[in-house]
Amino acid sequence: MKRLQHTIALTLSIAGGLYHMAWAAPAATALPTGEQDMKNATVTRDTTTSPTNPVMTINQTKGQSKAFISWDTFNIGKDATVNIKQYSGADLLVNAVRGNSMSEIAGKLNATGNVALINPNGVIFMNGAQVNVGGLGVYATSYSVDDKANVSILNSGKEGSIEIQSGAAINVGVSAVLKNLSALNMDPKDYAIAIDSTGESGYTNRIHLVAEGNVEIEGGSTIKAKDYTYVGNSASVGAEGFNVGVGAAGMGGKIYIRSDRDADDYGSVIITHGENASKPVMQSASGVSIYTNA
């Protein structure tokens, strides 16, 4: 009988010298390709305003808390940007890769809500990657989706891994979202500060890294889920001090990591640091949870 082990620590910093695969970076201007089966989402590309710095904009339908897109590839080159416009902090866009190549993120991924990326072939965040979203789920697994954009995570048998290289930065929380509102020219009056209500499996202020193979995090990377969003009468939201007047709810920053999801004993969580061991690899206000199969 396999047992799920659960440990929590505020910061993790584990020394080690490990062998890394040498991945070729995507084209500098690469953007996701082959979108289809879109539910509650539209996609536009701007490759003419600045051909060397292309931008993809994904608009999640206002009033729809869940959206879904199937992609042939989901890569972001170092000079490319993907912006996801959502109208609530509880909104979730699921991007699922049906092709046979892993996802390589080397550029910018911004969102005003929560984003999930599913690719059974694996996902790598390369040096220079910048992710600023409300919440993030990365799954090297398979999936199923229904006509209401409800997505279930399934095992694929491909042993896909997740790698976060030195120099990559992932930031989730209300601070990132509010900065994106301004950058994407969204009127704050059109945006609802909200929290998803799915508990531990929710995305607001949270990072989920789940793989059937390894989850490897290199020193020099940044993974932060540090905001605390509290929605209630005259309550502040994050460091910005917004006042809202809805039912009280709270959601703190958390990071969840799980390798070997398919429980076949192939997959480890590997965290390394560089020369400066005083800097934590991961930071989270409420903790880091690591799940493995024993």
ROLO-176536 format. One line per 2 residues: number of its first residue (from 1); their letters; for each residue x, y, z of N, C-alpha, C, O. Coordinates in steps of 0.001 Angstrom, whole numbers, m for minus. Atoms other than C-alpha are relative to their C-alpha. Layout:
residues N
NUM> a> X,Y,Z,X,Y,Z,X,Y,Z,X,Y,Z | ...
***
This chain:
residues 294
1> mk> 849,m1191,0,0,0,0,886,1242,0,1752,1394,861 | m786,m1221,51,1452,3340,m1011,m592,1032,941,m1802,1048,1164
3> rl> 423,m966,m990,1264,6185,1464,384,1390,m482,1484,1591,m997 | m266,m1373,389,1014,9902,758,613,724,1182,m8,825,2240
5> qh> m675,m707,m1067,3521,11838,2837,m155,1490,m210,m131,1967,m1344 | 290,m1420,72,2918,15479,3630,868,726,1011,736,497,2214
7> ti> m837,m772,m892,5509,17848,5069,m102,1465,m369,m324,1799,m1532 | 111,m1435,221,5457,21626,5455,1215,697,587,1657,364,1687
9> al> m1081,m838,m502,8295,24133,5811,m172,1386,m578,m702,1531,m1680 | 145,m1365,491,8415,27919,5466,953,287,m1136,580,968,m2092
11> tl> m942,m152,1101,11530,27858,3303,721,m1318,m184,914,m2074,769 | m754,1202,309,13401,25069,1579,1284,403,m697,1265,1256,m1585
13> si> m1268,m257,658,17057,25134,610,862,m1231,179,1444,m1439,1244 | m707,1266,m87,18710,21819,m164,1172,27,m960,993,217,m2163
15> ag> m1194,m36,844,22275,21692,m1437,106,m1283,m796,m387,m2337,m395 | m237,1205,770,23274,19324,m4138,497,335,m1380,148,1380,m1929
17> gl> m445,m178,1369,25020,18977,m7453,m612,m1092,m836,m239,m2257,m698 | 747,992,744,22714,17247,m9910,175,226,m1487,448,1340,m1936
19> yh> m104,m68,1447,22833,16478,m13591,m1289,561,m578,m2380,137,m194 | 1162,m587,639,20498,18569,m15719,44,m274,m1493,1109,m265,m2110
21> ma> 84,119,1441,19285,17933,m19221,255,1368,m632,m91,2395,m49 | m261,m1249,719,20403,20566,m21755,m1125,199,m1010,m1145,m444,m2060
23> wa> 1133,m239,866,17216,21889,m23313,303,1152,m954,901,2154,m563 | m136,m1085,969,17239,23974,m26481,m1141,974,204,m2297,562,300
25> ap> 1025,m1018,m220,15377,27248,m25988,m897,100,m1234,m444,m162,m2348 | 874,m220,1155,12341,27944,m28190,456,1229,m768,1259,2013,m264
27> aa> m297,m1212,765,12592,30558,m30927,m336,1219,839,m1310,1208,1591 | 163,m1182,m851,12895,34010,m29361,m1389,609,m92,m1863,1223,863
29> ta> 1320,m598,202,9525,35049,m30805,m1128,m1029,78,m2254,m745,m332 | 998,1069,m33,7690,31772,m30175,m1193,361,874,m1038,928,1955
31> lp> 1245,m126,m745,4066,31923,m29037,m756,m1332,m96,m460,m2133,m982 | 801,1221,105,1548,29117,m28355,m669,m111,m1368,m1005,897,m1989
33> tg> 555,232,1335,133,27530,m31522,m1125,m1039,52,m1213,m1854,970 | 994,1044,225,m2840,25512,m32719,m1137,m37,986,m1554,m1114,1413
35> eq> 1091,m16,m970,m5586,26663,m30387,m1283,m572,m607,m1613,m293,m1759 | 1290,533,408,m8862,24770,m30626,m778,m425,1248,m268,m359,2367
37> dm> 875,422,m1114,m11746,23490,m28476,m97,1084,1070,m143,784,2263 | 9,m1101,m967,m11883,26936,m26870,m1364,127,658,m2405,88,1
39> kn> 1210,m199,m788,m14420,27412,m24133,171,1280,814,1072,1371,1647 | 14,m1265,m744,m15114,30935,m22812,1309,776,m136,1747,1424,815
41> at> m1267,m705,210,m11912,32355,m24330,176,334,m1472,m312,m380,m2349 | m388,m375,1347,m10634,34175,m27410,1497,300,m12,2073,654,1016
43> vt> m1448,m167,135,m7066,34497,m28725,283,967,m1138,m270,831,m2230 | m481,m892,1047,m5432,37342,m30652,1521,76,80,2106,m81,1152
45> rd> m1452,m123,68,m1820,37787,m31797,362,1336,m625,m234,1748,m1620 | m538,m1222,585,54,41017,m32422,1465,m255,m334,2335,m192,534
47> tt> m1367,257,455,3139,40217,m34480,482,1094,m935,1554,979,m1529 | m352,m1072,931,3180,43453,m36481,455,1272,708,1355,1952,215
49> ts> m395,m1225,m701,3432,46291,m33928,1486,m34,323,2196,949,110 | m1426,205,m271,6806,44933,m32825,324,m1450,m322,248,m2309,556
51> pt> m215,1388,418,7705,41810,m34815,1022,m754,838,955,m1979,943 | m1014,680,m812,10690,41097,m32565,m459,m219,1434,212,m896,2214
53> np> 558,171,m1345,8513,41290,m29441,m1498,m292,m110,m2316,531,300 | 1417,296,244,5236,39554,m30336,m768,m189,1306,m218,m590,2332
55> vm> 874,98,m1167,2309,39569,m27946,m1251,m785,m364,m1900,m501,m1371 | 1273,698,104,m548,37107,m27599,m885,456,1148,m440,530,2293
57> ti> 959,m367,m1034,m3650,38236,m25731,m1132,m1025,7,m1770,m1278,m1014 | 1104,934,m191,m6116,35700,m24364,m1021,694,893,m693,1126,1998
59> nq> 1060,m664,m736,m9421,37162,m23208,m993,m1039,502,m1669,m1699,m287 | 993,902,m582,m11488,35079,m20801,m1327,738,93,m1386,1870,573
61> tk> 1306,m638,53,m15179,35809,m21222,m414,518,1375,m395,m217,2362 | 405,m608,m1260,m16369,38201,m18543,m1238,m706,548,m2200,m951,m179
63> gq> 1112,692,m640,m18679,36485,m16073,107,m1503,m31,m716,m2195,569 | m232,1446,54,m17321,33004,m16860,1239,m326,834,2350,68,479
65> sk> m1108,242,m927,m15162,31727,m14006,971,m1063,m492,2083,m1166,26 | m873,1049,527,m13720,28815,m16026,94,114,m1505,m906,342,m2187
67> af> m225,m18,1439,m12192,28786,m19485,1029,m1069,m344,1812,m1494,506 | m870,1105,417,m10309,26182,m21518,448,213,m1438,m330,649,m2287
69> is> m539,m1,1359,m8048,26080,m24577,909,m1216,m164,1761,m1482,685 | m912,1078,379,m6412,23054,m26209,1002,549,m1015,614,1199,m1986
71> wd> m1075,m506,848,m3051,23846,m27848,795,m1152,m615,928,m2223,m22 | m963,946,564,m765,21995,m30233,1337,157,707,1964,m832,1086
73> tf> m1198,m293,m795,2211,23699,m28553,m299,1191,902,m1127,2041,574 | 108,m1171,m872,2491,26110,m25636,1405,389,431,1877,1,1500
75> ni> m1337,m512,m266,5896,27795,m25803,m40,1529,m8,m841,2130,m723 | m138,m1453,4,6855,31393,m25023,1481,320,m115,2254,33,800
77> gk> m1391,m353,210,10133,32670,m26488,443,1139,900,m385,1819,1507 | m546,m977,m946,12422,34991,m24558,m434,1426,m299,m437,2266,601
79> da> 430,m1347,374,11192,38057,m26478,m1514,103,m176,m2023,1122,m643 | 1448,51,213,7526,37065,m26497,m748,132,1322,m202,m122,2396
81> tv> 840,m197,m1176,4665,37801,m24105,m1376,m590,m249,m1944,m431,m1329 | 1391,447,9,1366,36084,m23357,m722,699,1144,m370,525,2311
83> ni> 820,m697,m991,m1193,38273,m21566,m1375,m638,48,m1994,m874,m990 | 1304,612,m182,m4345,36744,m20139,m878,973,789,m609,1269,1954
85> kq> 908,m944,m635,m7188,39153,m19375,m1179,m753,622,m1960,m1412,m64 | 1109,599,m742,m9570,37927,m16699,m614,1089,872,38,2085,1184
87> ys> 737,m1088,m636,m12158,39913,m14808,m330,m273,1463,m1106,458,2078 | 199,327,m1405,m12094,38256,m11388,1214,m750,508,1833,m1521,m226
89> ga> m1111,734,m602,m9433,36999,m9023,m264,m1474,143,659,m2244,411 | 350,1417,m86,m11314,33686,m8970,m29,m679,m1362,m194,m1897,m1435
91> dl> 59,584,1342,m11245,33190,m12764,1178,m944,m240,2286,m712,244 | m1027,994,328,m9299,30191,m14083,m30,m299,m1489,m1078,m634,m2041
93> lv> m180,435,1388,m7993,29577,m17611,910,m1215,m12,2039,m1157,475 | m791,1225,126,m6782,26041,m18305,513,m113,m1425,m269,m102,m2375
95> na> m659,209,1285,m4289,25610,m21165,530,m1422,m29,1371,m1786,793 | m392,1406,62,m3845,21978,m22184,666,m297,m1337,134,55,m2390
97> vr> m763,315,1208,m1270,20726,m24692,m335,m1423,m453,m196,m2381,309 | 337,1306,563,m2389,17877,m26971,1130,m553,m879,1122,m1728,m1245
99> gn> m1110,424,852,827,17766,m29038,1004,m857,747,779,m1237,1896 | m976,939,m550,3916,15670,m28399,1282,659,502,2255,m33,801
101> sm> m1202,m679,m474,6412,18337,m27328,m257,663,1344,m1383,1052,1658 | 134,m641,m1298,7090,19765,m23894,m212,1494,m174,24,2039,m1253
103> se> 173,m1452,20,6261,23372,m23028,1255,673,525,1773,305,1579 | m1200,m732,m370,9207,25774,m22881,m368,1470,181,m744,2150,m774
105> ia> 359,m1376,m330,8592,29093,m21147,1288,767,251,1976,527,1244 | m1211,m809,m137,11418,31590,m21657,m306,1486,65,570,2292,379
107> gk> 395,m1404,19,9459,34852,m21909,m947,339,1123,m789,m138,2246 | 890,m537,m1026,6624,36561,m20065,m1394,m609,m108,m1957,m727,m1196
109> ln> 1375,473,m115,3315,35098,m18911,m677,828,1090,m315,741,2263 | 692,m882,m941,955,37616,m17282,m1489,m324,m7,m2053,m674,m1044
111> at> 1443,232,m77,m2608,37179,m16048,m587,804,1138,96,1118,2112 | 710,m686,m1071,m5179,38999,m13970,m883,m967,788,m1750,m544,1553
113> gn> 686,1038,m748,m6526,35712,m12624,906,m1200,140,2123,m1062,261 | m728,1244,m214,m5487,32093,m12286,207,m738,m1321,m647,m712,m2207
115> va> m386,672,1238,m3739,30024,m14955,482,m1407,314,1259,m1612,1247 | m519,1366,m72,m3202,26286,m15351,578,m378,m1352,18,m40,m2395
117> li> m642,523,1206,m856,24681,m17884,173,m1494,181,838,m1940,1116 | m69,1458,m62,m1214,20952,m18540,736,m507,m1230,323,m237,m2357
119> np> m741,598,1113,1343,19119,m20675,626,m1305,475,1576,m1275,1257 | m544,1283,m454,2004,15383,m20199,1449,m231,m421,2120,m1106,126
121> ng> m1380,138,468,5322,15799,m22063,996,723,903,2201,490,810 | m864,m732,m908,6684,18129,m19380,m49,1497,m256,m497,1951,m1309
123> vi> m14,m1458,64,7122,21846,m18712,1323,486,576,1761,6,1621 | m1236,m584,m493,10319,23868,m18325,m111,1521,m15,m503,2114,m1020
125> fm> m102,m1444,m95,10657,27456,m17127,1481,349,m76,2255,m7,813 | m1409,m221,287,13935,28719,m18547,522,1282,628,m250,2122,1093
127> ng> m640,m1218,m489,16411,31357,m17422,m607,1212,m701,m629,1276,m1930 | 619,m1182,564,14696,34708,m17908,m1508,m43,m52,m2142,988,m277
129> aq> 1461,97,m9,11132,33402,m17749,m569,837,1137,m23,854,2240 | 658,m828,m1006,8802,35762,m15882,m1493,m315,m15,m2179,m90,m1012
131> vn> 1409,354,m134,5413,34575,m14654,m587,845,1122,m117,785,2259 | 671,m844,m981,3132,37049,m12865,m1504,m181,m159,m2115,370,m1074
133> vg> 1406,383,118,m361,35711,m12242,m619,m35,1394,82,69,2401 | 668,94,m1288,m2974,35435,m9518,260,m1319,692,471,m1360,1904
135> gl> m287,1342,m497,m2442,31697,m9092,444,m858,m1172,74,m590,m2315 | m593,785,1091,m614,29025,m11080,m64,m1493,308,278,m1929,1407
137> gv> m75,1450,m69,m1044,25313,m11686,765,m522,m1200,418,m204,m2337 | m785,605,1079,1547,23387,m13731,m67,m1502,186,309,m2016,1239
139> ya> 248,1434,m119,753,19741,m14443,652,m744,m1164,276,m546,m2319 | m565,896,1007,2936,17255,m16313,m786,m1305,85,m283,m2339,524
141> ts> 964,1094,m103,m68,14949,m16564,m913,54,m1212,m719,877,m2106 | 1053,m85,1002,m3032,14210,m18808,m1224,648,644,m1160,1120,1779
143> ys> 1179,m709,m488,m6545,15587,m18406,m1245,m469,m747,m1155,m1149,m1769 | 1260,80,732,m10204,15412,m19361,m749,1296,259,m560,1933,1296
145> vd> 743,m1251,m137,m12544,18347,m19906,m1426,m220,m486,m1646,m924,m1472 | 1379,123,440,m16334,18610,m20135,m448,1280,m697,335,2216,m855
147> dk> 473,m1132,791,m18511,21056,m22037,m184,1270,813,m502,2317,249 | 76,m1183,m849,m18576,23442,m19051,1375,466,463,1494,1262,1395
149> an> m1395,m375,m272,m14781,23780,m18975,485,m499,1355,1442,39,1912 | m506,651,m1208,m14447,21603,m15882,1078,m1005,m395,841,m1883,m1224
151> vs> m1148,812,382,m11050,19915,m16069,381,m935,1143,442,m525,2302 | m485,986,m968,m9929,16738,m14298,1417,m414,m382,1715,m636,m1555
153> il> m1380,416,233,m6258,15805,m13902,65,m1530,8,m444,m2178,922 | m106,1447,140,m5450,12260,m15072,1453,m402,m225,2267,417,m651
155> ns> m1337,510,297,m2340,10107,m15314,127,m282,m1490,m821,m732,m2135 | m237,207,1430,m773,9895,m18778,922,m1175,m290,882,m1747,m1379
157> gk> m985,1056,217,1967,7301,m18309,1243,465,m714,2093,m356,m1057 | m1155,m525,733,4504,9613,m19997,1168,402,900,2258,677,398
159> eg> m1057,m384,m943,6527,10437,m16850,568,1383,m296,1771,1606,m160 | m433,m1371,249,6665,14118,m17800,480,670,1273,m7,367,2362
161> si> m589,m686,m1149,8693,16390,m15514,m194,1505,m115,m509,2030,m1183 | 26,m1458,m60,8668,20029,m14452,1372,463,463,1900,m35,1457
163> ei> m1306,m549,m381,11923,21998,m14334,m84,1522,33,m600,2145,m894 | m69,m1450,m129,12417,25557,m13103,1470,370,106,2117,103,1119
165> qs> m1427,m262,86,15831,26800,m14125,388,1247,784,m443,2100,1096 | m553,m1201,m611,18059,29322,m12426,m294,1205,m879,m110,1152,m2095
167> ga> 326,m1201,756,16980,32813,m13447,m1457,122,m366,m1884,1171,m848 | 1443,m87,228,13286,31953,m13821,m667,587,1230,m202,373,2350
169> ai> 711,m629,m1112,10824,33909,m11674,m1494,m236,m142,m2090,90,m1168 | 1438,235,m40,7288,32863,m10730,m552,726,1215,m164,440,2348
171> nv> 617,m779,m1073,5221,35301,m8678,m1514,m99,m127,m2071,203,m1182 | 1459,51,23,1582,34731,m7757,m548,806,1160,102,961,2194
173> gv> 657,m728,m1065,m840,36779,m5723,m638,1275,m497,m499,1645,m1663 | 757,m1189,367,m2933,39909,m5694,909,1133,m450,505,1939,m1287
175> sa> m913,m1066,423,103,42192,m6038,311,m107,m1490,290,888,m2215 | m290,217,1424,994,40638,m9399,m1211,346,m851,m1080,966,m1907
177> vl> 1216,m251,761,m2621,40831,m10548,m253,1493,m169,m557,1950,m1270 | 315,m1428,70,m3066,44503,m9718,996,758,m865,631,1736,m1517
179> kn> m966,m601,914,150,45421,m11510,m385,m307,m1446,m240,541,m2327 | 396,372,1354,m1122,43528,m14548,m1219,781,m472,m1336,1083,m1660
181> ls> 1166,m796,391,m4416,45438,m14496,440,1292,m669,m91,1676,m1710 | m499,m1259,564,m2509,48650,m15125,726,m247,m1308,516,474,m2283
183> al> m790,277,1201,m139,47111,m17662,m876,m388,m1180,m530,m108,m2328 | 889,439,1068,m3046,45637,m19637,m1124,997,m269,m2072,708,m1000
185> nm> 983,m1075,222,m5023,48893,m19517,m1422,m433,347,m2373,m98,m359 | 1307,421,m471,m7883,47299,m17617,m471,939,1103,285,1269,2018
187> dp> 579,m886,m1002,m10171,49545,m15606,m287,m805,1266,m1017,m1794,1205 | 270,736,m1250,m10174,48403,m11948,m1486,m133,303,m1891,m1054,1013
189> kd> 1438,87,m223,m13916,49091,m11951,m603,m1228,m670,m1677,m1692,m288 | 479,1191,708,m14293,46150,m14337,541,m1293,600,301,m2382,79
191> ya> m670,1169,m576,m12356,43824,m12069,m540,m277,1398,m737,648,2186 | 500,406,m1314,m13633,41874,m9051,1101,m720,769,1584,m1767,338
193> ia> m934,705,m880,m11207,41007,m6273,m768,m1131,666,m1722,m884,1402 | 754,1156,m479,m12329,37505,m5376,951,m1159,273,2123,m1123,m103
195> id> m771,1188,m368,m11124,34152,m4086,m759,m1223,m475,m1964,m1327,m248 | 696,1228,362,m11892,30765,m5584,m335,m775,1278,360,m659,2288
197> st> 523,645,m1201,m13807,28569,m3166,231,m1499,20,m555,m2248,601 | m247,1442,118,m12243,25187,m3905,1022,m504,1013,1578,m1588,835
199> ge> m838,474,m1095,m10129,24965,m753,1426,m287,m420,2030,488,m1163 | m1402,325,239,m6758,23235,m935,313,m175,m1479,1458,10,m1893
201> sg> m231,173,1437,m7204,22537,m4644,m179,1295,m776,m50,1302,m2000 | 203,m1272,661,m7880,26196,m5390,1299,614,m483,2383,88,m229
203> yt> m1160,m617,630,m5543,28557,m7210,362,1365,559,1526,1759,479 | m286,m1364,m417,m5836,32017,m5676,1197,43,942,1205,m628,1974
205> nr> m1231,m158,m803,m2396,33010,m4288,792,m1298,150,1616,m1409,1057 | m620,1309,m197,m1214,29437,m4798,732,m474,m1248,397,m96,m2371
207> ih> m756,633,1074,1272,27501,m6894,m116,m1506,171,160,m2034,1248 | 43,1462,11,704,23836,m7794,986,m484,m1057,872,m111,m2225
209> lv> m935,633,929,3581,21902,m9389,m176,m1501,152,215,m2072,1170 | 353,1416,m98,2464,18336,m10149,513,m720,m1244,190,m335,m2367
211> ae> m583,729,1130,4355,15847,m12320,m55,m1500,254,m13,m1956,1397 | m135,1456,m119,4340,12140,m13030,1462,m392,135,1775,m1452,677
213> gn> m1437,223,m159,8137,12374,m13227,544,884,1101,m24,945,2191 | m656,m845,m1001,10441,14794,m11404,m565,1408,19,m1109,1887,m977
215> ve> 134,m1447,m107,9876,18307,m10133,1349,512,468,1766,242,1595 | m1353,m463,m311,13265,20025,m10221,49,1518,m2,m369,2163,m964
217> ie> m79,m1447,m172,13906,23554,m8967,1451,371,264,2033,m51,1263 | m1402,m358,m120,17342,25073,m9478,184,1254,843,m680,2131,882
219> gg> m373,m1205,m711,19028,27598,m7259,76,1177,m948,422,1026,m2119 | 26,m1190,835,18750,31148,m8523,m1347,254,m629,m1545,1277,m1285
221> st> 1366,m231,451,15089,30699,m9409,m792,633,1146,m383,571,2306 | 853,m631,m999,12331,32560,m7599,m1410,m543,m135,m1998,m503,m1216
223> ik> 1374,488,m20,9006,31022,m6620,m667,610,1221,m323,272,2353 | 609,m705,m1122,6781,33232,m4501,m1524,m70,m71,m2133,159,m1116
225> ak> 1443,m62,m184,3235,32906,m3261,m212,646,1354,m591,m18,2319 | m145,m645,m1304,3412,35485,m538,m1165,891,399,m1215,1353,1539
227> dy> 1103,m890,m340,207,37520,m705,m1026,m689,878,m1164,m1912,854 | 1168,500,m706,m2704,37129,1652,m1183,848,m432,m1220,2051,m173
229> ty> 1187,m696,470,m6022,38056,104,m1131,m243,980,m1522,m1385,1222 | 1138,101,m913,m8813,38787,2556,m1131,850,m544,m981,2059,m715
231> vg> 1143,m699,550,m12178,39724,1200,m1081,59,1068,m1597,m979,1483 | 1014,m157,m1038,m14617,41132,3751,m330,1465,161,262,2309,m511
233> ns> 402,m1391,m186,m16272,44304,4965,1173,844,475,1739,585,1538 | m1085,m933,m330,m13646,47097,4979,1315,m723,268,2116,m251,1075
235> as> m1244,753,m192,m10850,44502,4790,969,325,m1116,562,572,m2252 | m1013,m274,1010,m7588,45100,2988,291,m1261,m796,136,m2376,m299
237> vg> m325,1105,884,m6553,42924,81,1463,139,m382,1823,1039,m1141 | m1419,m90,262,m2825,42270,m45,573,1275,596,10,1833,1539
239> ae> m661,m1189,m514,m476,45196,519,m610,1280,m553,m221,2378,m157 | 512,m1168,691,m2553,47504,m1642,m1070,741,790,m1357,1903,504
241> gf> 964,m660,m851,m5181,48240,992,m1325,308,m645,m1965,1292,m274 | 1303,m198,601,m8251,47945,m1207,m1088,m333,1024,m947,m1277,1801
243> nv> 1134,293,m853,m11524,48074,667,m1130,m575,m832,m1452,m60,m1902 | 1075,657,729,m14326,45777,m397,m1149,m236,957,m978,m136,2172
245> gv> 1160,177,m840,m17801,45052,868,m796,m1235,m346,m1971,m1142,m701 | 677,1264,295,m18647,41397,326,235,m945,1163,894,m585,2139
247> ga> m166,972,m1065,m18781,38275,2452,1461,m289,287,2284,m319,m628 | m1385,192,m413,m15611,37583,4410,537,m1346,m461,m143,m2369,m372
249> ag> m707,1228,369,m13147,35029,3091,1474,324,m57,1848,1474,m289 | m1437,m251,26,m9391,34609,3214,739,m1111,m715,296,m2260,m727
251> mg> m815,998,677,m6700,32849,1221,1450,438,56,1804,1470,m515 | m1402,m335,m116,m3000,32854,2072,831,m653,m1078,379,m1568,m1766
253> gk> m896,539,1006,m40,32147,m151,500,m1386,364,928,m1614,1495 | m492,1356,m235,902,28473,m503,616,m567,m1280,253,m180,m2391
255> iy> m634,700,1117,3088,26285,m2715,m159,m1498,231,190,m2011,1294 | 161,1455,m77,2238,22632,m3415,867,m634,m1084,831,m211,m2239
257> ir> m856,686,961,4729,20307,m5091,m241,m1501,125,m218,m2050,1227 | 147,1454,m29,4112,16700,m6054,654,m627,m1216,376,m246,m2353
259> sd> m586,813,1066,6217,14301,m8086,m664,m1376,21,m1433,m1693,929 | 486,1384,68,5375,10732,m9143,m1502,m84,260,m1956,m893,1069
261> rd> 1442,m4,m243,1664,11498,m9335,m642,m1336,m310,m1610,m1727,342 | 596,1272,372,963,8175,m11022,450,m1151,897,85,m2304,667
263> ad> m351,956,m1059,2567,6389,m8032,647,m1275,m530,331,m2380,m89 | m727,1171,484,4865,4120,m10016,1463,36,436,2294,m712,m77
265> dy> m1324,m107,m607,7957,5158,m8003,1045,580,m946,2242,393,m727 | m936,m708,866,9511,7142,m10858,m289,1494,124,m1249,1994,m464
267> gs> 201,m1429,m158,9833,10763,m9827,393,468,1378,51,m158,2382 | m462,m563,m1257,11425,12924,m7147,m177,1510,m36,m259,2111,m1106
269> vi> m74,m1448,m125,11264,16488,m5873,1453,348,280,2026,m115,1267 | m1425,m318,m84,14739,17968,m6373,133,1513,98,m298,2236,m801
271> it> m165,m1438,m201,15628,21397,m4994,1466,266,288,2030,m282,1235 | m1418,m303,m185,19127,22807,m5337,184,1498,197,m656,2293,m224
273> hg> m319,m1416,m95,20728,26102,m4406,1410,229,m506,2212,m700,m595 | m1312,m342,524,23741,27921,m5766,956,374,1095,907,m183,2192
275> en> m1047,m346,m950,26624,29591,m4011,m547,727,1225,m2,588,2320 | 537,m780,m1112,24483,31860,m1845,m1117,m789,670,m2282,m690,285
277> as> 969,857,m667,22764,29436,490,m906,785,943,m1864,226,1477 | 830,m794,m899,21313,32305,2549,m1314,409,m650,m2242,830,39
279> kp> 1219,m357,699,18696,32952,m115,m848,m1242,m216,m405,m2185,m872 | 843,1188,160,15792,30506,50,m399,m201,m1450,m588,757,m2200
281> vm> 428,322,1353,14842,28736,m3125,m1456,381,m196,m1846,872,m1255 | 1420,m294,87,11164,29178,m2371,m423,798,1226,117,615,2317
283> qs> 521,m781,m1104,9254,31641,m232,m1516,m64,m32,m2131,90,m1088 | 1443,41,m90,5697,31310,982,m431,424,1388,117,m42,2387
285> as> 427,m512,m1302,3859,33127,3734,m569,m1100,876,m390,m1076,2093 | 669,1025,m795,1943,30049,4809,619,m1378,m140,152,m2320,500
287> gv> m685,1278,30,4280,27243,3825,135,m618,m1368,m499,m209,m2340 | m242,794,1200,5505,24833,1221,m383,m1440,319,76,m1990,1320
289> si> 421,1377,m226,3880,21405,946,594,m887,m1084,462,m597,m2273 | m595,939,942,5725,18496,m668,m682,m1351,158,m774,m1890,1260
291> yt> 651,1287,m16,3909,15313,m1626,828,m996,m807,1207,m718,m1945 | m672,1071,734,5686,12097,m2583,m690,m1298,315,m1448,m1380,1281
293> na> 558,1328,m266,4683,8465,m2791,1066,m866,631,2158,m1006,79 | m953,859,m722,6402,6153,m285,m394,m1450,m136,284,m2327,401
***
